Amino acid sequence: MTPITRRTLLTATAAGVAVHALPAFAAPAPYFFKHGAFEITLVSDGHLVVPTSVLGSGVPPEERAAILKNIVQTGEQYNSPTNVTLIRAGSDLILVDMGSGARFMPTAGKLWENLKTAGIDKAKISKVIFTHGHPDHLWGAVDELDDLVTPDATFHVAAKEWDFWRSEDATRGLPAERAGFVTGARRNYETIKDKVKMVKPGDEVVTGLSILDTPGHTQGHVSLALTGGDGLIVAGDALCSGFSHPLISFPHPEWKSVADHVPDMAVATRRKLLDRLAADKSKLIGFHLPYPGVGTVERKDGAYRFVPIG
Ligand SMILES: [Zn+2]
């Protein structure tokens, strides 16, 4: 196969073939592993394109340039991975977050086609658990016509998160340029509302899989704790959001990010969760960690380090 180079792009353009028809890069293959009674598959939803100006917004200026040099692929933007977790638990097929859908960014919303390529039938998904209500996690619930993509699934939403996005506080708490996040969350919540099961921290969704309180990135952000081995935590954006990177938030959980709704709470959550992961030697899955987003946490120089697996 001809590799995609600048030359092939230019040749394609000259021949009248739309450059945007060529993939930016091929979807990574699904990543599979067993954990206790669970079978885990990581599937990419594509990637978010994040302006460098907002990446690592809380990093002190004197350290920012050096860190960004190790992270940013081009000068202008950072491509943030989006790793969706699929869990087989007995007869249940559980999806954790649903990706961006068609309305957020052209580089994201690839979950359904990537699942299909992997031979996974989305109609068999019986439960969905949302970590939080941001577009890259929630908006994939509906298709272009606002119909449910997984009509037979039950949607597990943290009650605190549900209440936040439907309250007046949602618009008050967000910068103006992200007002669309509220409209989108409410639209998706409205579509799933007849199939929602409210959950709270401590609840067990299926045997060995429970809801963990990890607030701060959003008011009601939750993670999942799975039993088996030394444990597994599916952390959503609690440790690394789309505007951050493990080279920022693991060595410096105290650095605040503009992506976090309640920054002080997000810092406290990161510290507590990193400490638990390092102490327990649990596995970690992060939605925006380098694909497939699976690893462990080690203590390093009084802070922490992400050690990828896979
Ligand atoms: Zn996210």
Boltz pocket constraint, residues with backbone or C-beta under 6 A from the ligand:
constraints:
  - pocket:
      binder: B
      contacts: [[A, 134], [A, 136], [A, 137], [A, 237], [A, 240], [A, 241], [A, 242], [A, 287], [A, 288]]
      max_distance: 6.0
